[in-house]
Amino acid sequence: MTDRWISEKVAPAERKWEEFYRNRFSHDKRVRSTHGVNCTGSCSWEVFVKDGIVTWEMQALDYPQLEEGLPPYEPRGCQRGISYSWYLYSPIRVKYPYARGVLVDMFRQAKREALGDPVDAWAAIQENPQWRAKYQQARGKGGFRRIRWDEALEIAAASTVHTIRTHGPDRVAGFSPIPAMSQVSYAAGSRFMSLIGGTVMSFYDWYCDLPPASPEVWGEQTDVHESADWYNARFIAVMGANLNMTRTPDTHFISEVRHAGAKLTVFSPDFSQVAKYADWWIPTNPGQDTAFWLAVDHVLLTEFYRDSQVEYFESYARQYTDLPHLVQVSDGKAGQYLRASKLAATRTWRTATGRCSCGTARPPRPACPTEASATAGPPGQGPLEPGADRLLPRCQDLTGAEPHRLP
């Protein structure tokens, strides 16, 4: 094909097409990085840079072996990670503060009428039912407008101060970016909320995608085994999670452990990507998962706690769960945890606000943490209140027992 604009040259021996790929993947340097935005995977990536621009990325292949007998970590990464540089240079990437236009107009008008006081301006908006309804009803309809950083910070500060003045600091609920994204921003936000007396939310509360029972039972936020430890398990239950999507860099451990003899059960209403290679898929409906695991708890407590005393079960429950903690019971209903401040012998301790547990002494008596054990002791030895019944039979009738200091 030839015309006066195009002249094609057919010369396969010159292999000119290779030059395109050489240019595409050429680079000045490569650096180590990760993708911490909204991801806790923290995979190691080699980023190739040319003229200050990220040209491409590749999964790192130099992870150290954790221990003998475990499969290697690499390659860790996912499709979202390898295309991350597209987000960096996307024309729709959010780089500046945006606010709903109707709210911005209200705030500016109210600020002028309040002679420049931003807190009074925000109070005027909240005290005007028409204005308040106008910007609230605009939610979900777009209408965002780019504003200056100083104005965005002023609106946020004014709303916070007004809420504290009017309703109290505990009515300010805040969420700071996940630690895997930025330790500095996470610590700054959490520290700010703590200092003003606000409610510090976790990213679990924000995303609603991970188990709230973990911090409720163990007292911390899923400080659990890493994914490589899946390989040491021989029975794995996946509850509603689609590991191939949410834990893409680690899901290979799930498929590999099946070669080691593990059985995999998936509880999910849909036949998900992880369900396709499970031994059992249980298609639960909403609400059935709670009933199922309550039945499992019943079997465990019956066979290992009520009908027989199993040392391993008691040792694990005492060290890692809140099972030994004492609970106030009134009219057959469980109330608050019992604290050392309820006992005459311990209410003057500096750790009197701590919860006491059902001690290991026989006969049972409350075990209340000292200052040292409160900071260094295992989670299950935390503080609990004596002076009331235990929910489980072998830790009852401790009201008159003498408290025992944890070592």
ZADREN-815250 format. One record per atom (N, C-alpha, C, O): residue in one letter; z, x, y. Coordinates in steps of 0.1 Angstrom, whole numbers, plus 5000, padded with zeros to 4 digits. Example, Ala and Ser with C-alpha at 12.3 -4.5 7.8 and 13.67 -1.06 7.14 Angstrom:
2
A507851324943A507851234955A507851324967A508551424967S507151284978S507151374989S507951295000S508051345011
//
This chain:
407
M500050084988M500050005000M500050095012M500950175014T499150075021T499050145033T498650055045T497849955043D499150075056D498650015068D498850105080D499250215078R498650065092R498750155103R500250185107R500550265116W501150105101W502650135104W503350205092W504250285095I502850185080I503550245069I502650335061I501550295058S503150445057S502350535048S503250575037S504150665039E503150525025E504050555014E503550685008E502350705005K504450775005K504150894998K504850894984K506050884983V504050894974V504550894960V504551034955V503551094952A505751094954A505951224949A507251234941A508251294946P507151184929P508351184921P508951324919P510251334917A508151424919A508751564916A509651604927A510551694925E509451554939E510351594950E511751534949E512651584955R511851424942R513151354939R513951334953R515151354954K513151274962K513751254975K514951144975K515751144983W514851054965W515950954964W517251014962W518350954965E517351134956E518651194954E519351224967E520551234968E518551254977E519151284990E520051174996E521051195002F519551054993F520350934997F521750934991F522750914999Y521850964979Y523250964972Y524051084977Y525251084978R523351204979R524051314984R524651294998R525851325000N523951225006N524451195019N525551085018N526551095026R525350995009R526350885008R527650935004R528750895009F527751034995F529051084990F529351224996F530351284991S528651265006S529051395012S530351375020S530651265025H531151485022H532451465029H532851605034H532451705029D533651605045D534251725050D535551765044D535751885042K536351665040K537651695034K538051575026K537451465027R539051595017R539651485010R541151485011R541751595011V541751375013V543151365015V543751265005V543051184999R545051275002R545751184993R546351075001R546951095012S546150954996S546750835003S546950724993S546850744981T547350604998T547650494990T547350364998T547050375010H547450254992H547150124999H548450044999H548649964989G549250065009G550549995009G550649865016G551649795016V549549815022V549549685029V549549575019V548549555012N550649505018N550749385010N550549424995N550049334987C550949544991C550849584977C551949674974C552249774981T552649654963T553749744958T553249844948T554149914942G551949844945G551449934934G551650074938G551950164929S551350114951S551450244956S550650344947S551150454943C549450304943C548550394935C548150514943C548050504955S547950624936S547550744943S546050754943S545350744933W545450774955W544050774957W543650894965W544350944973E542450954961E541851064969E540850994978E539950934974V541051024991V540250965001V539351065007V539751175011F538051045006F537051145011F536551105025F536150985028V536651195034V536451175048V535251265054V535151375050K534451205062K533351275069K533351235083K533251115087D533451335092D533451315106D534551215110D534351125119G535651215103G536751125107G536650985101G537450905104I535550965093I535350825088I535550835073I535050925066V536250735067V536350735053V535050685047V534550585050T534550775038T533250745032T533450675018T532650585014W534350725010W534650664997W535950714992W536550804997E536450644981E537750674975E537650684960E536750634954M538550764954M538550774940M539950774935M540850834941Q540250714923Q541550714917Q542050854913Q541250934908A543250894917A543751024913A544051024898A544350934892L543851144893L543951164878L544951274875L544851334864D545951294883D546851404881D548351354880D549251424884Y548451234875Y549851184874Y550551264863Y549951294852P551851304865P552551374855P552951274843P553151154846Q553051324831Q553451244820Q554951214821Q555751314823L555351094820L556751054821L557551114810L558551174812E557151084798E557851134786E556951134774E555951064774E557251204764E556451204752E556451064745E557451004744G555251034741G555150904734G554650784743G554350684737L554650804756L554150704765L552650734769L552350844771P551850624770P550450654774P550450704788P551450684796P549450774792P549350824806P549250714816P548750604813Y549650744828Y549550644839Y548150614843Y547750504845E547350724845E546050704851E545050644841E545250654829P544050584846P543750564861P544450444867P544250334861R545150464877R545850354884R545050314896R544550404904G544850184898G544050144909G543450004906G543549954895C542749944916C542149814913C540949794922C540649884930Q540249684920Q539049664928Q539349644943Q538549694951R540549584946R540849574960R541149714967R540849734978G541749804959G542049934964G540750014967G540650084977I539850014957I538650104959I537750054970I536950124975S537849924974S537049874985S537849864998S537449805008Y539049934998Y539949925010Y539349975023Y539549925034S538550075022S537950135034S537050035041S536850045053W536549935034W535749825040W536649755050W536149715061Y537849735047Y538749655056Y539049735068Y539149685079L539049875067L539349955079L538349935090L538749925101Y537049925086Y536049915096Y535349775097Y534349765102S536049675091S535549545092S535649495106S536649515113P534549425111P534649365125P535649255126P535949225138I536149195116I537149085117I538549135114I539449055113R538749265113R540049325111R540949295124R540549315135V542149245121V543049205133V543749335138V544449395130K543449365150K544049485156K544949465168K545549545173Y544949335172Y545649305184Y546449175182Y546149095173P547449145191P548249025189P547448905193P546748905203Y547648795185Y546948665188Y548048565188Y549048575181A547848465197A548848355198A548048225199A546848225204R548648115195R547947985197R547747955212R548647965220G546547925216G546147915230G546947805237G547347825248V547247695230V547947585237V549447635240V549947595251L550047715231L551347765234L551347875245L552247875253V550347955245V550248055256V550147985270V550848035279D549347885271D549247815284D550547755288D550947765299M551247695278M552547635281M553547735286M554247715296F553547855279F554547955282F554248015296F555248035304R553048035299R552748095312R553047995324R553548035334Q552747865322Q553147765332Q554647755333Q555147745344A555347745322A556747735322A557447855329A558447845336K556847975326K557448095332K557248095347K558148135354R556148045352R555948035367R556947945373R557547965383E557147825366E558147735371E559547775370E560447735377A559847865361A561147925359A561348055367A562348125364L560548075376L560648195385L560648325377L561348415381G559848325366G559648455359G560648475348G560548585341D561548385345D562548405335D561948365321D561748245320P561648455312P560948415299P561848325291P561348235284V563148345291V564048265282V564148125287V564148035280D564248105301D564247975306D562947905304D562847785302A561847985304A560547925301A560447875287A559947765285W560947945277W560947905263W561847785262W561547695254A562947785268A563847665268A563247545273A563447435267A562447555284A561747435289A560747385279A560647255279I560047465272I559147415262I559847345251I559447235246Q560947395246Q561747335235Q562347205239Q562547115231E562747195252E563447075256E562546965261E562946855263N561246995261N560246895264N559546845251N558746915245P559846725247P559346675234P557846675233P557246705223Q557146645244Q555746635244Q555146775243Q554146795235W555646875250W555147015249W555447065235W554547125229R556647045230R556947095217R556047035206R555547105197A555846905207A554946845197A553446885198A552746895188K553046925211K551746955213K551347095206K550347105200Y552247195207Y551847315201Y552147315186Y551547385178Q553147235181Q553447225167Q552247155160Q551947195149Q551747045166Q550646975160Q549347055160Q548347015153A549247155167A548047245168A548047345156A547047405154R549147355149R549147445138R548147405127R547947285124G547547505121G546547485111G545147455116G544247425108K545047455129K543747415134K543047535142K542047515149G543547655139G542947765146G543347775161G544547745164G542447805169G542747805184G543547935188G544247925198F543448035181F544148165185F543448235196F542248235197R544248295204R543748365216R544348505216R545548515215R543548605219R544048745220R544948755233R544448715244I546148815232I546948835243I547448975244I547249055234R548149015254R548649145256R549849165247R550549075244W550149295244W551249325236W552549285243W553449235237D552649315256D553849285263D554149135263D555349095263E553149055264E553348915265E553748865251E554548775250A553148915240A553548875227A554948915224A555748835218L555449035228L556849075226L557748985234L558848955230E557348955246E558148865255E558348735249E559448675250I557348665244I557448535237I558448545225I559248455224A558248645217A559048665205A560548685209A561448625203A560748765219A562148795224A562748675230A563948645228A562048605238A562548485245A562948375235A563948315236S562048355225S562448255215S563648285207S564448205203T563848425204T564948465196T566248445204T567248395199V566248485217V567448475226V567748325227V568948285227H566748245230H567048095232H567648035219H568647955220T567148075207T567648015195T569148065193T569947985188I569448185196I570848235194I571748165204I572848125200R571348145216R572148075226R572447925222R573547875224T571347865217T571447725215T571947685201T572847595200H571547755191H571947715177H572747825169H573247795159G572847945175G573648045168G572648145161G571548115158P573148275159P572248375154P571848355139P570748405135D572648275131D572248255117D571048165116D570548145105R570648105127R569448015127R568148095130R567048035130V568348225131V567148315132V566848375119V567648465114A565848345112A565448395099A564248495101A563248455107G564448615096G563348715098G562948775085G563748795075F561648815085F561148885073F560449015078F559649015087S560849125072S560249255076S559249295065S559449265054P558149365069P557249415059P557849475047P558949545048I557249465035I557849515023I558049665024I557249735031P559049725017P559249865018P558049945014P557850055019A557349895004A556149974999A555149995010A554250085009M555149905020M554149915030M554550015041M553750105045S555850005045S556350095055S557850095055S558449995058Q558450205051Q559850215052Q560450195066Q561450135068V559750255076V560150245089V560150105095V561150055100S559050035093S559049895098S559949805090S560549715096Y560049825077Y560949745069Y562449765074Y563149675076A562849895075A564149925080A564449875094A565549815097A563449885103A563649835116A563849685117A564749645124G563049615110G563149465110G564449415104G565149335109S564749475092S566049435085S567249475093S568149395094R567249595100R568349635108R568549545120R569649505123F567449505126F567449415138F568149285134F569049235141M567649225123M568149095119M569649105115M570449015118S570049215109S571449235106S572349245118S573449195119L571849325128L572649345140L572849225148L573949205154I571849135149I572049005157I572748895149I572948795154G572948925136G573648825128G572648725122G573048605119G571348755121G570348665116G570348665101G571148725094T569448575096T569248565081T568148655077T566948635081V568448765069V567448855065V566748805052V567448795042M565548775053M564748725042M564148835035M563848945041S563848825022S563048925014S561648875014S561248765017F560748965009F559348925008F559148834996F558148764995Y560148814988Y560148714977Y560248574984Y559448484981D561148564994D561248435001D559948405008D559548285009W559348505013W558148485021W556948445013W556248355016Y556748525002Y555548504994Y555748394983Y554848334978C557048374979C557348284969C556648314956C556148224949D556448444953D555648484941D556448564931D555948604921L557748584933L558548664923L559948594921L560248504929P560648634911P561848564907P563048574916P563548684918P563448464922P564648464930P565948484922P566948524927A565848454908A567048464900A567448614898A568648644895S566548704900S566948844899S567948894908S569048944904P567848874922P568948904931P570148814929P571248864932E569948694925E571048604923E571948644911E573148634912V571348694900V572148734889V572548874889V573748904886W571648964892W571949104892W572449164905W572949274906G572349084916G572849134929G571949224936G572349274947E570749244932E569749324939E568349274936E568149184928Q567349334943Q566049274942Q565149344932Q564549444935T565149294920T564349344909T564349494908T563249554907D565549544907D565649694905D565549704890D566549744883V564349684884V564249674870V563349794865V562949874873H563149794852H562349904847H560949894852H560349794855E560250014853E558950014857E557949974846E558349964834S556749964849S555749904840S555549994828S555249944817A555750124829A555550214818A556550184806A556250204795D557650124810D558750094800D558349974792D558949944781W557249894796W556749794787W556349844773W556449774763Y555949974773Y555550034761Y556650054751Y556450064739N557850044756N559050064747N559549924741N560349924732A558949824746A559349684742A558549644729A557549704726R559149554722R558549504710R558349354710R557749294701F558849294720F558549154723F558549134738F559549164745I557449084743I557249064758I556948924761I556048864755A557648864770A557348724775A556848734789A557548784798V555648684792V555048684805V555148534810V554548444804M555948524821M556148384827M555248364839M555648404850G554148294837G553348244848G552648354855G551748324864A552948484853A552248594860A550848624853A550748624841N549948654861N548648704857N548548854859N548048894869L549048934850L549249074852L547849144855L547849244862N546749094849N545549154852N545149144867N544349234872M545649044874M545349034888M546449094897M546149154907T547749064893T548849104902T549349244899T549949304908R549249294887R549649434883R548449504877R548649564866T547349504883T546149564878T546349704874T545849744863P546949794882P547049934878P547949954866P547850064860D548849864863D549849884852D549549794840D550149824829T548649704840T548449614829T547949684816T548049624806H547449804818H547049874805H548149894796H547949904784F549349904801F550549924793F550749804784F551249824772I550449684789I550649564781I549649564769I549949534758S548349594772S547349594761S547649714751S547349694739E548149824756E548349934748E549549914738E549549964727V550649844743V551849834735V551549744723V552349744713R550549664724R550249584712R549749664700R549949634689H549249784703H548849884692H550149944687H550049994675A551249934694A552449994689A553249884682A554449914677G552749764680G553449664672G554149554680G554749474674A553949554693A554649454702A553949324701A552749314698K554749214702K554249084703K554349034717K555249054724L553248964721L553148924735L552948774735L552148714729T553848704743T553848564745T553648534760T554348594769V552748444763V552448414777V552748264779V552248174772F553548234789F553948104793F553148074806F553448134817S552147994805S551347964817S550547834815S550047804804P550447754826P549647624824P548147654822P547447564817D547647764826D546247794825D546047914815D546947994813F544847914809F544548024800F544048144808F542848164810S545048224813S544748324822S544148454815S543948454803Q543848554824Q543348674819Q544248744809Q543848804799V545548734812V546548804803V546748724790V547148774780A546548584791A546748504779A545748524769A545948494757K544548574772K543448594763K543748694752K543148684741Y544648794755Y544948884744Y546448874740Y547048974735A547048764743A548448744738A548448694724A547448644719D549648714717D549748664704D550048514704D549548444695W550748474714W551048324716W550848284730W551348354739W550148184732W549948124746W550647984745W550247894738I551647964754I552347844755I552047774768I552547824778P551247674768P550747614780P551847524786P551747394784T552747574793T553847494799T553347414811T552447454818N554047304813N553847224825N554947254835N555947304831P554747214848P555747244858P557047174854P557147064850G558147254854G559447214850G559847244836G561047244833Q558947274827Q559247294814Q559747434812Q560547464802D559347534820D559847674819D561347684820D562047754813T561947604829T563347604831T564047554819T565047614814A563647444814A564247384802A564047474790A565047494782F562947544788F562747634777F563747754778F564347784767W563947814789W564747934790W566247894790W567147974786L566647774794L567947724793L568247714778L569447734773A567247664770A567447654755A567647794749A568447814740V566947894754V567048034750V568448084753V569148144745D568948054765D570248094769D571348034760D572248104756H571047914757H572047844748H572147914735H573247934729V571047944729V571048014716V571648154717V572448184708L571348224728L572048364729L573548354731L574248424724L573948264739L575448244742L576148194729L577248234726T575448104722T576048054710T576248154699T577248174693E575148234697E575148324685E575848464688E576348524679F575848504701F576348634704F577648634713F578148734716Y578048514717Y579248514726Y580248404721Y581448444720R579848284718R580748184715R581248184700R582348194697D580248194691D580548184677D580848324671D581548334661S580448434678S580848564673S580848654685S580148634695Q581648764683Q581748864694Q580848984691Q581149054681V579849004698V578949114696V579149214707V578949184719E579549334703E579949434713E578749474722E578949494734Y577549484717Y576449524725Y576149414736Y575949444748F576249284732F576049184742F577049184753F576749174764E578349194749E579449194759E579349314768E579549304780S579049434763S578849554771S577749544781S577949574793Y576649494776Y575449474785Y575749364796Y575449394808A576349254792A576649144801A577649194812A577549154823R578649264807R579649314817R579149414827R579549414838Q578249494823Q577749604831Q576549554840Q576449604852Y575749474835Y574449444842Y574249304848Y573349274855T575149214844T575049074849T576249024856T577249094857D576148894861D577348834868D578148754858D578948674863L577948764845L578648684835L580148694836L580848594835P580648824838P582148834839P582748784852P584048764852H582048754862H582548714875H583348574873H582848484867L584448574880L585248454880L584748354890L584348394901V584848224886V584348114895V585448014897V586147974887Q585547964909Q586447854911Q585847724905Q584747694907V586747644898V586347524892V587247414897V588447424897S586647304902S587347194908S586747064902S585547034904D587546984895D587146854889D585946884880D585046804879G586046994873G584947024863G583647074869G582747094861K583647104882K582447154888K582647294893K583747324899A581647374891A581747514896A581647524911A580847454917G582447604917G582447624931G582147764935G581147824929Q582847824944Q582547954949Q583048064940Q583948034931Y582548184941Y583148294934Y584648324938Y584948294950L585448364929L586848394932L586848534938L586348624932R587548554949R587648684955R589048734955R590048664953A589148864956A590448934956A591448884967A592648894965S590848824977S591648774988S592448654984S593348614991K592148594973K592848474968K594148514961K595048424959L594348644957L595448684950L596448754960L596048834968A597748714958A598748774967A598748924965A599049004975A598548974953A598649114950A597449204955A597549324957T596349134958T595149204962T594649164976T593649224980R595249064982R594649024995R594649125006R593949105016T595549225005T595649325015T594749445012T594649535021W594049445001W593149554998W592049555008W591649445012R591449675010R590249675019R589049615012R588149575019T589149594999T588049534992T588349394989T587849334979A589249324996A589749194993A588549084993A588748984987T587549115000T586449025001T585549034988T584648944986G585749134980G584949154968G585349054957G586449004957R584349024948R584648934937R585249004926R584849114922C586248944919C586849004908C586248944895C585748834895S586349024885S585748984872S586848964861S587948994863C586348904850C587248894839C587449034832C586449074826G588549094833G588749234829G588649244814G588649154806T588549374810T588449404796T589849404789T589949414777A590849394796A592249404790A592449284782A591849174784R593349294772R593649184763R595249164764R595949264761P595749044767P594948924771P594148944784P594549034792P593048864786P592248884798P593048864811P593948784811R592748944820R593348934834R592248974844R591349054841P592448934856P591448964866P591249114869P592249184869A590049164870A589849304874A589149304888A588049254889C589949354897C589449354911C589049504915C589749594912P587949514923P587449654926P588349714936P588749654946T588549844934T589149934945T588049974954T586849944951E588350044965E587350084974E586350174967E585150164970A586750264958A585850354951A584950284942A583750304942S585550194934S584750124924S583850024930S582749994924A584149974942A583249874949A581949944953A580949874954T581950074955T580750134960T580050204948T578850224948A580850254939A580250334928A580250274914A579550324905G580850164913G580950094900G579750024896G578850004904P579549994883P578449914878P578349774884P579449724888P577249714885P577049584891P577949484885P578549404893G578049474872G578849374865G580349384868G581049284865Q580749494873Q582249514875Q582549474890Q583549514895G581649404896G581849364910G583049274912G583649244902P583249234924P584449154927P584349014923P583348954925L585448954919L585548814916L586948754918L587948834918E587048634920E588348574923E589148534911E588548454903P590348574910P591248514901P591848394907P591648374919G592548324900G593248204905G592548074901G592847974907A591548084892A590847964888A590247994874A590348104869D589647894868D589147904855D587847974854D587147984864R587648034843R586348094840R585447984834R585947894828L584147994837L583247894832L583147904816L582747804810L583348014811L583248034796L584548044790L585548094796P584748004777P586047984772P586948104771P588148084773R586448214768R587448324765R587948394777R588748484776C587548344789C588148394802C588748284810C588648284822Q589448194803Q590148094810Q591648124813Q592148224808D592248034821D593648044824D594148174829D595048234823L593448224839L593848354845L594648334858L594948434865T595048214861T595648194874T596948274876T597148324887G597748284866G598948354867G598948504863G599948564863A597748554859A597648684854A597748784866A597348764877E598348904862E598449014872E597149084873E596549114863P596649104886P595349174887P595349314882P596449384882H594249364878H594149494872H593049574880H591949524883R593449694885R592549774893R591549834884R591849894874L590249824888L589149894881L589350044883L589750084894P589050114873P589150264874P588150324884P588150444886
//
